[in-house]
């Protein structure tokens, strides 16, 4: 009797606690779904330009990552805001030595 393969809604996205801290990534890579979403949403890059930056990715992988992002947008957006708050706190606590020298 053949084993039925489980069909996944996002065949190009995986979550593994050993990769990228358990964040969703494009399967077989360490490229986070969040990184693709930031390039697309915040930086205004189109899919072709994203593929130019990651030439080892296929069009369907990028589209699947974006689809995953939009299905979980609230979670990703909250995580992004939390990360930005943490980065701003760290910048205040540890100001750039290079920036201070240049001023």
C-alpha positions as CSV (number, residue, x, y, z in Angstrom):
1,X,0.0,0.0,0.0
2,X,1.6,3.3,-1.1
3,X,2.2,6.0,1.6
4,X,0.1,9.1,0.9
5,X,2.2,12.2,1.1
6,X,0.8,15.0,3.2
7,X,0.1,18.0,1.1
8,X,1.2,21.3,2.7
9,X,-0.3,24.6,2.1
10,X,3.2,26.2,1.9
11,X,5.5,23.7,0.4
12,X,8.4,26.1,0.2
13,X,8.3,27.4,3.8
14,X,9.5,25.4,6.8
15,X,10.0,26.0,10.5
16,X,12.8,24.2,12.3
17,X,13.9,25.3,15.8
18,X,17.5,24.7,14.7
19,X,17.3,27.1,11.8
20,X,17.0,30.9,12.2
21,X,15.8,30.5,15.8
22,X,12.7,28.7,14.7
23,X,11.5,31.5,12.4
24,X,9.8,30.5,9.1
25,X,12.4,30.2,6.3
26,X,12.4,29.2,2.7
27,X,12.9,25.5,2.8
28,X,16.4,24.3,2.2
29,X,17.8,27.8,3.0
30,X,18.3,30.1,5.9
31,X,16.5,32.9,4.3
32,X,13.7,34.1,6.6
33,X,10.2,34.7,5.3
34,X,10.4,38.0,7.2
35,X,13.5,39.1,5.2
36,X,11.6,38.5,2.0
37,X,8.5,40.4,3.3
38,X,10.6,43.4,4.4
39,X,12.2,43.6,1.0
40,X,8.9,43.4,-0.7
41,X,6.7,45.5,1.7
42,X,9.0,48.1,3.2
43,X,11.7,48.4,0.6
44,X,9.4,48.2,-2.4
45,X,11.3,45.6,-4.2
46,X,9.4,43.5,-6.7
47,X,9.8,39.7,-6.8
48,X,12.2,39.8,-9.8
49,X,14.5,42.1,-7.9
50,X,14.4,39.9,-4.8
51,X,15.4,37.0,-7.0
52,X,18.3,39.1,-8.4
53,X,19.5,39.4,-4.8
54,X,19.0,35.7,-4.1
55,X,19.7,34.1,-7.5
56,X,19.5,30.6,-6.0
57,X,15.8,31.1,-5.2
58,X,13.0,30.2,-7.6
59,X,10.0,32.4,-8.3
60,X,7.6,30.0,-6.7
61,X,9.7,30.0,-3.4
62,X,9.5,33.8,-3.1
63,X,5.8,33.9,-3.9
64,X,5.1,31.1,-1.4
65,X,7.1,33.1,1.3
66,X,5.0,36.2,0.6
67,X,1.8,34.2,0.7
68,X,2.9,32.7,4.1
69,X,3.7,36.3,5.3
70,X,0.3,37.6,4.3
71,X,-1.5,34.7,5.9
72,X,0.3,35.5,9.2
73,X,0.8,39.2,8.7
74,X,-0.4,40.2,12.2
75,X,2.2,37.9,13.9
76,X,5.0,39.1,11.6
77,X,4.1,42.7,12.0
78,X,4.0,42.5,15.8
79,X,7.4,40.7,15.8
80,X,8.9,43.4,13.5
81,X,7.7,46.2,15.9
82,X,9.1,44.4,18.9
83,X,12.4,43.9,17.1
84,X,12.5,47.6,16.2
85,X,11.9,48.6,19.8
86,X,14.7,46.4,21.0
87,X,17.1,47.8,18.3
88,X,16.3,51.3,19.3
89,X,16.9,50.5,23.0
90,X,20.2,48.9,22.1
91,X,21.2,51.9,20.0
92,X,20.6,54.2,22.9
93,X,22.5,51.9,25.3
94,X,25.4,51.3,22.9
95,X,25.8,54.3,20.7
96,X,27.9,54.0,17.5
97,X,31.6,54.8,18.1
98,X,32.1,55.4,14.4
99,X,29.2,57.9,14.3
100,X,30.7,59.7,17.3
101,X,34.1,59.9,15.6
102,X,32.6,61.3,12.4
103,X,30.7,64.0,14.2
